[in-house]
Amino acid sequence: MDHVILVTEDDARTRESLSRVMTRAGYRTLTAADGAEALVLLERETVDVVLTDLKMPGIDGISLLERLRARSPETIVIILTAFGTVDLAVEAMKKGAYDFLTKPINLDKVDLLLQHALEARRLVRENRELKLRLRETAGLKHLLGQSAAMQRLREIVQQVAATDAAALILGETGTGKELVAHGIHYGSARADRPFVKVSCAALPEGLLESELFGHERGAFTGARERRKGRFELAHGGTLFLDEVGDMSPPTQAKLLRVLQEQEFERVGGSQTVRIDVRLIAATNRDLEDLVAEGTFREDLYYRLNVVSIHVPSLRERAEDIPALTAHFLRMSADRWGKPVPEVTVDALALLCRYSWPGNVRELQHVAESMLVFSKGGPITAADLPPAVRGGERSVEPGARGSSASLRELERQAIARTLVATGGNKRKASEILGIGLKTLYRKIQEFGLQ
């Protein structure tokens, strides 16, 4: 697409000369006799570069620059100035002009300067677009799995991240609720601001209030100086309250006021602190039951539950187990400088069979344990922890109870791996630790086509 140049110059000869040179250089050129005419053109045209004289009647070059910076900060402005007003041109650069040229204008230098300016503008745009793409994917890269449940979860995270609404993340222990909170924050407009976490279950009641809202010097024994709370530290960003269901009623009341007013007082203080914070809460408890029992405020529940996100348990996405196992083994192997072991099909079948009460976190610990005790060869069923080897079967449609044969478990492991890899047989064979020819034979044997 042709670049558009606007020449704003009250001297007609200079204006026309610059216009001819720009047109011959391949630019689409517009001209204006003063700043007012330039602003009219800028209302209806998208312009890449404005060449403007510094001294013009009415709206001069500085005023035009200031209006352009407010309206279209990406538009490049190059100042044309007489020798005696170079100081003003330097001042214009401090206000955002790209560069300046002194009169009489060297036309060859104009073309070279335009090339450099447009290249710099292209790099800035590419850098901004790259940052946006990275921000969109930064929080999602740890939400692993190709199951339908995980694909849907990633879609929901992206939708929620595009808003500033409070979110309540629900799910069993170990499912990755904090990773979901990270995904929302780093996919949002607050991505370059703080992400602050507080575990409501890890702190005693007396400390939780101080941790959230901060305290003044002398507020209580041991408070030797003023301390900012997590709300202040998260100003402009996101505060993640983990296990919010464990919060006491008095602290719930104070939290509700902060959410309503976006202000609070530090413990032991009277000065009002105003904040701009997005709140994300998470719990593995049923807050509706707690509301019914009278231990959790109903008004706070509705404040937190503007958007509700369910994080699936590992049982609900068992087809992700082969890929997750391979991922955690690679992570541990890289960290400890060990080779990545293969996992035999029978071991993988047992991993897929286990009910995983600790969810993904438990699977990660099991993978680390497998690597610690591996002797350099493939990991077999005998290398798995006893709980996994003899654990309760996951519920699966079509399964014939807990006495399913090893052959059936092997079929399930291969089928789940193929689903997880999107049908990529080479990748599936690597995850399963079997040869590609063996995988093709097993697919045909089990009728998985």
C-alpha positions in Angstrom: 0.0 0.0 0.0 1.3 3.5 -0.9 2.4 5.7 2.0 0.6 9.0 2.3 2.6 12.2 2.9 1.0 15.5 3.9 3.1 18.6 3.2 2.0 21.6 5.3 3.8 24.7 4.2 2.6 28.3 3.8 5.2 29.1 1.1 3.6 27.9 -2.1 6.9 27.3 -4.0 8.3 25.2 -1.2 5.1 23.3 -0.8 4.8 22.4 -4.5 8.5 21.5 -4.8 8.2 19.1 -1.9 5.0 17.6 -3.3 6.6 16.9 -6.7 9.6 15.2 -5.1 7.4 13.1 -2.9 5.2 12.0 -5.8 8.2 11.1 -8.0 9.5 9.0 -5.0 6.3 6.9 -5.1 4.4 8.5 -2.3 0.8 9.7 -2.4 1.1 13.3 -1.5 -1.4 15.8 0.0 -0.7 19.5 0.5 -2.0 22.1 3.0 -1.3 25.8 3.1 -1.5 26.1 6.9 -2.3 24.1 10.1 -6.1 24.6 9.9 -6.2 23.2 6.4 -4.0 20.3 7.5 -6.4 19.4 10.3 -9.3 19.3 7.9 -7.4 16.9 5.6 -6.4 14.7 8.6 -10.1 14.3 9.5 -10.8 12.5 6.2 -7.4 11.0 5.3 -5.1 8.5 7.0 -1.7 10.0 6.8 1.6 8.3 7.5 3.9 11.3 7.6 3.3 15.0 8.1 6.0 17.4 6.8 5.1 20.7 8.5 6.6 24.2 8.5 7.3 25.4 12.0 6.3 29.1 11.5 2.8 29.4 10.0 -0.1 31.8 10.6 -2.9 30.6 12.8 -2.1 27.0 13.8 1.7 26.7 13.7 3.8 23.6 13.5 4.1 23.1 17.3 0.3 23.3 17.7 -0.3 21.0 14.8 2.2 18.5 16.3 0.4 18.6 19.7 -3.0 18.0 18.1 -1.6 15.1 16.0 0.0 13.5 19.0 -3.3 13.5 20.9 -5.3 12.3 17.9 -3.0 10.0 16.0 0.2 9.2 18.0 1.5 6.9 15.3 1.6 9.6 12.6 5.2 10.7 12.0 5.8 14.5 12.2 8.9 16.1 10.6 9.5 19.8 11.2 10.7 22.2 8.5 12.4 25.2 10.0 14.5 28.2 9.2 18.1 28.3 10.6 17.1 30.9 13.2 14.4 28.7 14.8 16.4 25.5 15.3 15.9 25.7 19.1 12.1 25.6 18.5 12.5 22.6 16.3 14.5 20.8 19.0 11.7 21.6 21.4 9.3 20.1 18.9 11.3 16.9 19.0 11.0 16.7 22.7 7.2 16.9 22.2 7.2 14.0 19.8 8.4 15.1 16.4 10.5 12.5 14.6 13.2 14.9 13.3 13.6 18.4 11.7 15.1 19.8 8.5 16.5 23.2 8.0 15.7 25.5 5.1 16.7 25.6 2.3 15.5 22.0 2.1 17.9 19.3 0.7 15.4 17.2 -1.3 17.6 14.1 -1.4 17.9 14.3 2.4 14.1 14.5 2.7 13.6 11.2 0.8 16.2 9.5 2.9 14.7 10.8 6.2 11.3 9.6 5.1 12.6 6.1 4.4 14.2 5.9 7.9 11.1 7.3 9.6 8.7 4.9 7.8 11.0 1.9 8.6 11.1 2.9 12.3 7.3 3.2 12.3 7.0 -0.3 10.8 9.2 -1.8 13.5 7.2 -0.1 16.2 4.0 -1.5 14.8 5.4 -5.0 14.5 6.8 -4.8 18.0 3.4 -3.7 19.4 1.6 -6.5 17.5 4.1 -9.1 18.7 3.6 -7.9 22.3 -0.1 -8.2 21.9 0.2 -11.8 20.5 2.6 -12.7 23.3 0.2 -11.3 25.9 -2.7 -13.2 24.5 -0.8 -16.5 24.7 1.4 -15.9 27.8 -1.2 -17.0 30.3 -2.5 -19.9 28.1 0.8 -21.6 27.5 0.6 -23.5 30.8 -3.0 -24.6 30.3 -1.9 -27.8 28.7 -4.1 -30.4 27.0 -6.0 -30.9 23.7 -9.2 -32.4 25.2 -12.5 -30.7 24.4 -12.7 -29.6 28.1 -9.3 -27.8 28.0 -10.0 -26.2 24.6 -13.2 -24.8 26.0 -11.4 -23.6 29.1 -8.9 -21.7 27.0 -11.6 -20.1 25.0 -13.4 -18.9 28.2 -10.2 -17.5 29.6 -9.6 -15.5 26.5 -13.2 -14.2 26.6 -13.0 -13.2 30.3 -9.5 -11.6 29.8 -11.0 -9.2 27.3 -13.2 -7.7 30.1 -12.4 -6.2 33.5 -15.1 -8.3 35.3 -14.5 -10.0 38.6 -14.1 -13.8 38.1 -14.7 -16.8 40.4 -12.6 -19.9 39.5 -14.0 -23.2 40.8 -12.4 -26.6 40.8 -10.9 -29.3 42.8 -7.5 -29.0 44.5 -4.6 -29.4 42.1 -6.6 -28.6 38.9 -4.6 -25.4 38.1 -6.9 -22.6 39.2 -3.9 -20.3 39.7 -2.8 -20.9 36.1 -6.3 -19.9 35.0 -6.0 -16.7 37.0 -2.6 -16.0 35.4 -4.1 -16.6 31.9 -6.9 -14.0 32.6 -4.4 -11.4 33.9 -1.8 -11.8 31.2 -4.4 -11.9 28.5 -5.9 -8.6 29.7 -5.2 -4.9 29.3 -3.6 -5.1 32.8 -0.9 -7.6 31.7 2.0 -5.1 32.2 0.8 -4.3 35.8 1.2 -6.4 38.9 -0.3 -9.8 39.5 -0.5 -10.4 43.3 -1.6 -13.6 45.0 -3.0 -14.2 48.5 -3.9 -17.6 49.9 -6.7 -17.0 52.3 -6.3 -20.5 53.8 -2.6 -20.1 54.5 -2.8 -17.1 56.8 -4.4 -16.8 60.3 -7.4 -14.4 60.5 -5.4 -11.8 62.4 -2.7 -11.7 59.7 -5.0 -11.9 56.7 -6.6 -8.5 57.2 -3.2 -6.9 57.5 -1.9 -8.8 54.5 -4.8 -7.6 52.4 -5.1 -4.0 53.5 -1.7 -3.2 55.1 -1.2 -1.6 58.5 0.1 1.6 60.1 3.1 1.7 62.4 2.0 0.7 65.9 -1.3 -0.8 64.7 -0.4 -4.0 66.7 2.4 -5.6 68.5 5.3 -6.0 66.1 4.1 -3.4 63.6 7.3 -1.3 63.6 6.6 0.5 60.4 3.8 1.2 57.9 3.3 -1.6 55.4 1.4 -1.7 52.2 -1.2 -4.5 51.8 -1.7 -6.7 48.8 -4.5 -4.5 47.5 -2.1 -1.5 47.3 0.6 -3.6 45.7 -1.8 -4.8 43.0 -2.9 -1.3 42.1 -3.6 -1.1 38.4 -3.3 -4.8 38.1 -4.9 -8.0 39.4 -5.4 -9.4 42.9 -5.9 -13.2 43.1 -7.6 -14.5 46.3 -7.0 -18.2 46.5 -9.2 -20.4 48.7 -11.6 -17.4 49.3 -14.1 -19.8 50.9 -11.8 -19.9 54.0 -12.1 -16.2 54.7 -13.8 -15.3 58.0 -17.1 -13.2 58.1 -15.4 -10.0 59.4 -12.8 -10.0 56.6 -15.6 -10.8 54.1 -17.4 -7.7 55.2 -14.3 -5.5 54.7 -13.6 -7.2 51.3 -17.1 -6.4 50.2 -16.7 -2.7 51.0 -13.4 -2.6 49.0 -15.1 -4.2 46.0 -18.0 -1.7 46.3 -16.0 1.5 46.9 -12.5 0.7 45.6 -11.1 2.2 48.8 -10.1 1.1 52.3 -8.1 2.1 55.4 -5.0 0.3 56.5 -5.2 -1.5 59.8 -4.7 1.0 62.6 -5.1 4.0 60.2 -7.7 6.5 59.2 -6.3 7.6 55.8 -8.5 6.4 52.9 -6.5 4.6 50.2 -8.1 4.4 46.8 -7.2 1.6 44.4 -7.9 0.3 40.9 -7.7 -3.5 41.1 -9.3 -6.4 39.2 -10.2 -9.2 41.6 -10.1 -12.9 40.7 -11.1 -15.4 43.4 -10.8 -19.2 43.5 -12.0 -22.0 45.8 -12.4 -25.7 45.9 -15.4 -25.3 48.1 -19.1 -24.9 47.2 -19.8 -21.3 48.0 -23.5 -21.7 47.5 -23.5 -24.3 50.3 -21.5 -21.9 52.5 -24.0 -19.2 51.8 -26.9 -21.5 52.7 -25.1 -22.4 56.0 -24.6 -18.7 56.8 -20.8 -18.8 56.8 -20.3 -16.9 53.6 -21.9 -13.6 52.7 -24.4 -13.8 49.9 -23.8 -10.3 48.7 -20.0 -11.0 48.6 -20.7 -14.2 46.7 -22.5 -12.3 43.9 -19.8 -9.6 43.8 -17.2 -12.3 43.3 -19.2 -14.5 40.9 -19.7 -12.0 38.1 -18.1 -14.6 35.8 -17.8 -18.3 37.0 -15.1 -20.6 35.5 -15.1 -24.3 36.1 -11.6 -25.9 35.8 -12.1 -29.6 34.9 -10.6 -32.3 37.0 -8.1 -34.7 35.4 -10.8 -37.4 35.4 -12.9 -35.1 33.2 -10.0 -34.9 30.6 -8.2 -38.2 31.0 -7.2 -38.1 27.3 -4.7 -35.4 28.2 -2.8 -37.7 30.7 -0.3 -39.1 28.1 0.7 -35.7 26.9 0.8 -34.2 30.4 3.0 -37.1 31.6 5.5 -36.6 28.8 5.5 -32.8 29.5 6.2 -33.3 33.2 8.9 -35.9 32.5 10.6 -33.4 30.1 10.4 -30.6 32.7 12.0 -32.7 35.4 14.6 -34.2 33.1 15.7 -30.7 32.0 15.9 -29.5 35.6 18.0 -32.4 36.8 20.1 -33.0 33.7 18.8 -36.5 33.1 17.6 -38.1 29.8 13.9 -38.3 29.2 12.8 -41.9 29.7 10.2 -43.6 27.6 7.0 -44.8 29.3 5.7 -48.2 28.3 2.2 -48.7 27.1 1.2 -50.8 30.2 2.5 -48.0 32.5 0.7 -45.4 30.5 -2.5 -47.5 30.6 -2.3 -47.6 34.4 -1.7 -43.8 34.6 -4.9 -43.3 32.5 -6.8 -45.7 34.7 -6.0 -44.0 38.0 -8.6 -41.6 39.4 -6.1 -38.8 40.3 -7.7 -37.3 43.4 -4.9 -34.7 43.5 -5.4 -33.9 39.8 -2.7 -32.4 37.6 -0.5 -31.5 40.7 -0.5 -35.1 41.7 0.4 -36.3 38.2 3.3 -33.8 38.2 4.6 -35.3 41.5 4.2 -38.8 40.2 6.1 -38.0 37.0 8.9 -36.5 39.1 9.0 -39.6 41.3 9.1 -41.9 38.2 12.1 -40.0 36.9 13.9 -40.0 40.3 13.7 -43.8 40.6 14.1 -44.6 36.9 17.2 -46.7 36.2 17.9 -45.3 32.7 15.5 -47.7 30.9 11.8 -47.3 30.0 9.4 -46.7 32.9 7.2 -49.7 33.3 4.1 -50.4 35.4 6.4 -51.8 38.2 8.0 -48.3 38.5 4.7 -46.6 39.3 3.7 -45.7 42.9 1.6 -48.4 44.6 -1.4 -46.0 44.7 -1.3 -45.6 40.9 -0.7 -49.3 40.2 -3.7 -50.4 42.3 -5.7 -47.2 42.3 -9.4 -46.8 41.7 -10.5 -46.8 38.1 -11.5 -43.5 36.5 -15.1 -43.4 35.4 -15.3 -43.8 31.7 -18.3 -44.3 29.4 -18.3 -47.8 28.1 -15.9 -49.2 30.6 -16.8 -52.6 32.0 -16.2 -51.9 35.6 -12.9 -52.0 37.6 -11.9 -55.4 36.2 -11.0 -54.1 32.7 -8.2 -56.1 31.1 -4.8 -54.7 30.5 -5.5 -55.0 26.8 -8.5 -52.7 27.2 -6.4 -50.2 29.2 -3.7 -50.3 26.5 -6.4 -49.5 23.9 -7.6 -46.6 26.0 -4.1 -45.2 26.4 -3.5 -45.3 22.7 -6.9 -43.8 21.8 -6.4 -41.0 24.3 -2.9 -40.2 23.1 -4.2 -40.0 19.5 -6.9 -37.6 20.6 -4.4 -35.5 22.5 -2.1 -35.3 19.5 -4.9 -34.5 17.1 -4.2 -37.8 15.2 -0.5 -37.1 14.8 0.8 -40.7 14.9 4.5 -39.9 15.0 4.0 -37.6 18.0 1.7 -40.2 19.6 4.4 -42.9 19.2 6.9 -40.6 20.9 4.6 -40.0 23.9 3.7 -43.7 24.2 7.3 -44.8 23.9 6.7 -47.3 21.1 7.8 -47.4 17.5 5.7 -45.9 14.7 5.3 -49.3 13.1 4.1 -50.8 16.4 1.6 -48.0 16.8 0.2 -48.6 13.3 -0.2 -52.3 14.1 -1.9 -51.5 17.4 -4.3 -49.0 15.7 -5.3 -51.7 13.3 -5.5 -54.4 16.0 -7.8 -52.3 18.2 -9.8 -50.9 15.3 -9.0 -47.3 16.2 -9.2 -46.0 12.6 
